[in-house]
Structure formats: structure tokens, C-alpha cells
Amino acid sequence: MNHENLKGKVAVVTGGGGVLCSGFAKDLAKVGVKVAVLDLRQESAQSVADEINAAGGEAIAVGCNVLEAESLENARKTVNEEFGPCDILINGAGGNNPKGTTDKELFEDGDLDARAEGLKTFFDLDASGIEFVFNLNILGTLLTTQCFAKDMIGRENCSILNISSMNAFKPLTKIPAYSAAKAGVSNFTQWLAVHFAGAGIRVNAIAPGFFATNQNKTLLFKEDGSLTPRSDKIISHTPMRRFGTPEDLSGSLLFFCDEQYSGFITGVILPVDGGFSAYSGV
């Protein structure tokens, strides 16, 4: 695809120091977009921005907490001073918390008695952990959009891309908070798409499936490189029989950001999951 009309646009990528979102930042920079890499960890954002600039792109690193309006406004001021108003917003900041995760997939007789032995059941889920997951994924998306969408109103060809998950289609066992939060992100994406339809802003979402990265390598693979029992179950329910790679998201990202290809598309949540969300297991 030719993305000539993206050259010179300004993109803001939250969570830009992470594995997948740093890939988004690099992909956009490769087609001539000026990228502001926002991350809670300034050093992580700087590392990504340095890599982009060394490769001939344009990027700045901005430390930012997506749960604090003042921090977001400071980031917006920096982006406007360095690059100008935001054209493309990637709401990539998100994540899970162990306090919102159960130890077992299914509740079984005797689990309540085993709690004293350290087993974390549904009944042990911590409200603060649930709150953190919802705040990070949903409130972080809302506050960031409130901040940067102000500069998009009334301008042509502006786009917001949220990062949902295939958990939003079918919740995974053990991670109720994350699954519910990402379902909220998908729903909020559709709400925003309708709300901003007349303001020149398209709003869509990518819903990644299981991706093999250095970040989750120990969760997906044993030390000898073989699959863990949970990973084996994942692959058996993925029709394409493999994990995704960051590169698998590049085409979807550029498609949604480029009005030449998606100018009449808004409110869409696209699974990029090798068929996982479509497969019944039979």
C-alpha cells in the first residue's frame, strides 16, 4: 500500500514504550508520520524515539500518565510545540493486574477451603486490582481522547485508534477484569465513532489476539521452548496455528490511519488473532 498522504501528519502513541505500541510508532514513522511516543516510563519512550530518529524518522519522547489529566495536558502542550496538533491518536496504554486474576480456570469443590493455602479464587479478587485494570484501559482511553481530540475537532482526516483485545469478543478464563475492561474499550470505541462522526474524526479499534513477544515469552513457552499447557490450548484454538508477531499488526494500523483506504470506516473493531475469536473449538 502507498501511504503518501500520511507524510507530515502528527501521531500520538500512548503506551509507546511497550512491545506492540513501539511497533505502531515505528510503523507510522516509516511512512513519514511525526510520532510522539508517550509512556509512563520516560526512559522507555526515549529508547523508542531514539531508534526512530536513528532510522531517519521524526519522533519525540514524552513521559505521561494517562490517568492524570494534568499530565496529559502537559504532554499535549509538548506535542503541539514540537510537532503541531495531533492528527492520529493511538490509545495503546493498557494492561492487566495480578490482583484481578484467578489462579484456576474453573471453580471446583474445595477451592474455598484451599484459600488458606494461597489459592486465589474468584472470591479473593481484590477490588483495587479490578479498579486499576478498568481505570488503565477504559479511563485512560477516555481521558487521553478528551485531551487530544480537542485539537482534531473540525479538521479533516483525523483518526483515533483504540487497542482492544480478542478477549472483548470471548472472555478468557482467569482474567475477568482484563476481559471485561477490553469489552468496555470496544463498546466505547463505537460510542466515540458515533459521537465524533460529524466532527471529522474516525474512531476504530484493533483487537489483537495472542502475540509472542519477549515480554510474554515466559508465559507462553517453557525453558526448552515447548508450549506451556495454556499455550497449547491457545494454539489448538487458533485456526492459523501460530502466535502473532508485531509485524502482523502493521497493515491494520496503517489501513485505519489512512483515509485513502478507510475514509468511510468508523466504529469497527478488527480482530487480528489468527481466527481465535471465530473458532468454536469444534
Buried (B, 14 or more C-beta within 10 A) or exposed (E): EEBEBBEEBBBBBBBBBBEBBBBBBBBBBBBBBBBBBBBBEBEBBBBBBEBBBEEEBBBBBBBBBBBBEEBBBBBBEBBBEBBEBBBBBBBBBBEBBEBBBBEBEEEEEEBEEBEEEEBBBEEBBBEEBBBBBBBBBBBBBBBBBEBBBEBBEEEEBBBBBBBBBBBBBBBBEBBBBBBBBBBBBBBBBBEBBEEBEEEBBBBBBBBBBBBBBEEBEEEBBEEEEEBEEBBEBBBEBBEBEEBBEBEBBBEBBBBBBBBEBBEEBBBBBBBBBBBBBEBEEE
